[in-house]
């Protein structure tokens, strides 16, 4: 529990730009999950194989999009903090 509190406290102190990158990547992941759900539902009305391909691609891209944004935000925050100290 202490680890989660420490991580939460550290994430509250990241720079504004990194916080915006995390928020943007989170919403991109949410949109991709929504596209995946819509595509899954549309598979029963339109071309099944094409819709399942879109569904699978969106489901695989959503967590990768969030992880890439989170990693970029942490690297950006690290660069911002090291530049600010000099």
N, C-alpha and C positions, 0 to 999 in steps of 0.2 A: 504494500500500500504506500509506503514511503517513496518507493521508486516512481510510482505513478504521480504522486504529488510533486516530486522533484522535476519530473519531465513536464508536467503541466506548468509549473512555475517558470521553467526555462523557456517554454514555448510562448509564454506571455511576454517575455522580454526580448523577443526577436525584433529586428528592425521592421519598419512599416512596409518596405518593399517586399521583404520575404513573406510577411503575413499576407500581403495581397496575392503573391504567387501561390501560396497554400490555398487560399480561398478560391482562386481561379481554377486551380487544378482539381479541387474538390467538386466544384460545379460542373467542370468538364466531365468528370467521372459520373456524376449524377445524370447528366444529359445522355452520356453513352449508355448507362444502364436503362434509362427510359427508352432510348432508341431500340435497345435489345428487347425490352418487354413488348414494345409496339410491334416490332418485327416478328416476334414469336407469335403474337396474336394474329398478325396479317398472313402468317404462313398457311392458315386454313382457308383463306380467301383468294390469295394470289398464288404465284409460282412458289411451290413449297421449298424447293432446293435453293433458290435464290434468297428467299427470306430467312432460311435457316443459316445460310452463309453469312448474311448480314447480322443475324442474331449472335452467332458464334464469334464473329469478328468484334462486335461491339462489347460482348462479355469479356473477351480477352484483353481488349484495349483499355477498358475502364480502370481496372486496378493499376495497369502499367502507367496510365496517364497520371493518376494520383501519386504513385510512387516516384515517377520522374519529376513531377512538380515539387513534391516534398523534398527530394534530394537536391534539386536546384535551389530551393529556398534555403536549405541549410548551408549549402556551399556559398550562396550569396550573402547570407548572414555572417558566415565566417570571414569572408573577404571584407565585408563592411566593417566588422569589428576590428580586424587587423589593420585596415586602412585608417580607422578612426584613432587608433592608439599612436600611430606614427606622427 
